[in-house]
């Protein structure tokens, strides 16, 4: 879509539409109506790297919802919104106790799964391969955006989204942003880095 906006060439819009059609076609069926992180040629969830099992993915489901909303806003075709309610229903039923989501959920059981340093799929967050986003607040923004677009309607949402910023709205954005920026800066270590244990 960015390429289409920059270059104005319809081939980029057609490519985006084909991508959206693939997302719709690759949605898993109920009761796990999300998306896998990768698929085989038969369109079944497939493993990839040694720490990426065949599974339903909370992170990919959230990203696909955002992509489908972007396509709907660009094109106006309701077909891009149709898969989303079932996906949101699955996400809502799959929240972890802390309100976040697992990256991977076991096919059929829907249990959150992880991969340990021995390459084994496990159900507890113990001896897990480091440096990978195993859990996160993946879907909150996608769910919020979907509800906002549905409640306002496409036209009203686009008018509000694309309205030029006023001085007051700029000040409000900066005011909302300031505590988050201060928090990020406060987390720098003495050498000016953001470092986490593990």
N, C-alpha and C positions, 0 to 999 in steps of 0.2 A: 504493500500500500504506500509506503514511503517512496519507493521508486516510481510508482504511478503518479504521485503528487509532484515529485521533483521533475520527472521527464515528460509527463503527460502522455505516455505511450500506453495504449490499451492492452498491450501484451502483458504488462505488469499487473493490471487489474484482473485479467483473465487468469494469470498464474495464482494470484491471491484467491480467486474463486475456486480454482482447482484444489488449492490447499485446504480451503474450508470444506469442500466436498469430501476430501480425505478424512478430515477430522470427524465429520458427521458419520461417514461410513465405518470408521474405526472405533466408534464408541462401543463399549462393552454393554452387554444386556443386563437387565435387572436381575438380582438386586444390587449388583455392583456396576452401576451405569456411569462409571468414570472412564478413564483412558489408561492404557498401559504406557510405560516409558518407551518401549520398543516392541515391534511386531515381527513375526516371521512372514513368509510369502503367503501363507494361508490366512493372514490377518488375525493370528492368535497372539496373545502376549508372549514375548520371548525374552530370554536372558541376553545380556550383553557382556560387559566386563565382569570379572569374577565376583564383584560385589554388587551386581545389579541383576537380581533374580527376575524371572517372569512374574509379574504382579500387577495389581492395579495401583496407580500412582496418584497420591494426593496432590503433589506438586504439578504434575503434567495436567491433571484434570483442571486445576485452577488456571493454568496458562491457556489451555484450550478454551475454557469459558471466556477468558479475556479476548482471545483471538476471534471467537465467534461473535462476540459483542462488537468488536471493531469492524468486522465484515458487515454485520447488520447495520451499524451506524453509517458505514460508507455506501452500502448498496440499497438498503431498505428492504431486503428480502427476509421475511419472517422465518424462512427455513433455517436460518442461522441461530435463531432463538429456541427452536423446538427441542433440541437435545438438552438444553441447559437445566430445566426444572428437575429432570431425573438425576442429573449429575449433582445438582445442589442437594437433593434429597439424600443421595449416597454420602456426600461430604458431611452433611449434618449428622448422619447416623454414625459416621466414622471418626468423629473428633476424639482426640486423646483426652485424658483427665484434665490436662492443663489448657484445654481449648485449642490446641494446635492440631496438626495432622502429621501422620507418618508419611514419609516419602513412598513407602511400599506397604501394600496390604496383600495378604495371602489370597490367592484365587480360591473361591468358594467359601472359605471360613471367614474372610475379611479381618483376620487378626493382623495387627501391625507386625511387620517382620523386618529384621536387620540382618546384616552379615558380619560375622566375627572375623578375627584375624586368621582363623583357620579356613576361611572360605565357606563356613557353614551358615545356613539360614537358621536364625534363632529368634526367640520371641521376647527376650529381655535385652535391655540396653547394657550389656556387659561384654567387655573385651571387643568392642565394635571397631571396625576399621575407621581410623580417624580421618579428619579432613574432608568429610562428606556431609551434606545436609540431610541427615536422616529424619529429622522432624523440623517443623517450622509452621509459622502462621501463613501458610501458603494461600489459603482460599478466602480469607476475610474480605480482601479488597474486591475479588471477583464477585463474590456473593452480594456485597454492598452495591457494586456497580450495576449488576443485573437488576436488582430491586429498584434502583434509582431510575434506570432507563425504562423499565416496565411501568413504574408509577407516573413518570413524567410524560412518557411517550417520546418517540424518536425526534420529532420536530422540535418540541419544547426543549428536550435535553440538548440538542445540537445548538439551538439558539443561545441557551445559557452557557454551554461549554465554549462556544466560539465568540462570545461577547467580548469586546475589548475591555481590558482591566481599567478600572477607575483608580484614582489616587487612593480612595478609601479602601477598595478591595486589595490594592497592593499593600497598604499598611496592615490590613487584617491578615493577609498571607504572611507577611514578615513577622508580625506579632505571634502568629501560630507557629512559625518555623523557629523562632529564636530559642525557646527552651530546648528543642531537639538538637539544634546546632551546638548550644552550650553543653549539652549532655555528651555529644560526640567528642567535642574538644576536651572535655574533662576526662575522658577515658584514654587519652594519649598517655603513654608512659613517659618517663623522664628523658627518653631519647627521641620523643616525637613519633612513636609508633603505636599502632593498635595491636596488642598481643593478647591472645587467650591461651590458657593452659590447655594443651591438647590440640 
